[in-house]
Amino acid sequence: MTTHYFDHYASEANKLLIELAKEIQEPDNVRKAERILKAVLHTLRDRIPMQESFQLIAQLPLFIKGMYVTEWKYGEKPSRIRHMEEFIDTVKIKNRAIGEDDFGDDEKATFIIKKIFKALGKYVSPGEWEDIMDNLPKELHPLIRAAFT
C-alpha cells in the first residue's frame, strides 16, 4: 500500500495534539488543545519581529508552521505586549475570536501557556528561544523558559 506524502504530517500533528491535550489535563479534548496552541502561537507571532518569526518557524513541523502563518498580517509592527497579564489577556482574546473560552482564570491560563511552550520546545532549539526572549520584556521570560527547562 502506498502512503501519501502528507499522511506523515497528519500523523505527527495528531500525535502532538493528543500529547498536548494530556499535558493541559484535557486528554479527551484534542480540539481544545488545537485552539489553545493556535491562540498562543498567534499571540507570540504578533509580538516578536517578523525576522524572528521566520527563524522560529524554520524549526517547526509543517503542521505548526501552517497554524502559525494562518491569518498572519506580516507587514505589521509587533504588538506592544509588555506584561504577563497583557500576554495572557491577548491569548484569551485570540481564543475567544475562534469562538471559545478555553483558558479560565489567569492561573490556569499561565499553566496552559507554559505547557504549550514546553511542547514547542521539542522542536525549537534553546538558542532560538533565547533569541525570542531577547525580543520580549523580561516579565514574559518565565512563559518561554518552559520550552527548554
N, C-alpha and C positions, 0 to 999 in steps of 0.2 A: 504494500500500500504506500502510495506517495504522500508525504506530508507537505502541506502548503507552507510557503515561506513565512507567513505571518502566524502560523499556529504556535511556533515557539514564543513569539512576543505575547500572544494572548495568554498562553500558559504561564509565562513569567509574571504578567500583570495580575492574573488571578491569584497566583501564589503570594505575591506581595500584598494584595488587598486582604486575603484571608489572614495572613500573619499580622497585618496592621489592625484588623478587626479584633484579633485576640489581644494585641498589645493595648488597645484602648478599652479593653474589657467589654467588648461588644461582639463576641465570637460569631453570633448568628446574624450580624448586620454588616455585610460586606459593602452594601450601597452607602451606608453611613460612613464607613472608612474612606470610600472613594470621594464622597462630598467633602469630608474633612481634609483629606490630602489636597484636593483642588483649592480649597479656601486658603490653606496655609501656603501652598506654592504661589498662588496669585498675590498674596499679601507680601511675601518675600520678594517676588519678582518685581512688584511695583515699588519696592523700597530701595532696591540696590541698582547701581548703574547698569546700563544695557551691556557694556563690555563684560561686567562681572557675571551677568546672566548668561551670556554666551559661553563663558568659561565653565559655569556651573552645568548648563545643560549638555555640554560636551561629555560629561561624565555620567549622565543619567541614562537609564534604559529607555528604549523607544517609547514605551507606553507613558512614562513620566514626562518625557520630552513633549509629547503631544499634549498632555494635560497642562504642562507649564505654558506652552505658547498659545493655547486656546484663548481667544479674545484679547490677545496682547496688543496694546497700542504702544509699540516700541519706540515711538518718537517722543514720547512724553518724558518729562523730567521725573526722577524718583520722588515718591511721596515723602512727606516730611515727618514720618513717624519717629518720635524721639524717646518715647517712654514705653515700658512694658504694657501698661494699660491701653495705650493707643494701638499697639500691635495686636493685642488680644481683641480689642473692640473692632478693629479693621477685619480681622479674621472672621469674627462673628457676623459682621455686616456682609462680607462676601458670601458667607454660608447662607445667610438669610436671603440673599439675592438669588440663590439657587432654589429657594423655596423651602428651606428647612432651618431648624434651630437645633443644631446638634451638640452645642458646646456646654450649655448650662452655665453655672456661675464661673467667676474668674479662676477659682482654684482648680475646678475640673478642666476648664479650658487650658490652663497652663500645663496641667498634667498631659492632656491630649496633644498639645502642640509639641511638647518635648518628645513624646512618643513618635510623632511624625518625623521630627528631625533625627531621632535615633534611627528610624527605619531608612531615611535617606542617607544616613551615614554609612550604610552598607555599600553605597555606590560612589560616594564623593570622598575624595582624599581629605585628610585633616588639613593639609596645606591650603586647599581650596576653601574650606570652612574658615580658616584664619583670614584669608583674603576677603571673604564675605564680611567677617566680623570687623575688619578694618574699615568697612564702609557703613557700619552701623554704630549707633550710640552704645556705650559700654553697658547700659542698663538692659539691652537686648541680648547681650552675650550669653547669659545663662540658658536661654532658649536654644541657641545654636550649639552651645557646648554639648548638649545632649547627643548631638550627632556623632561625637567622637570621644566620649568618655565612658 
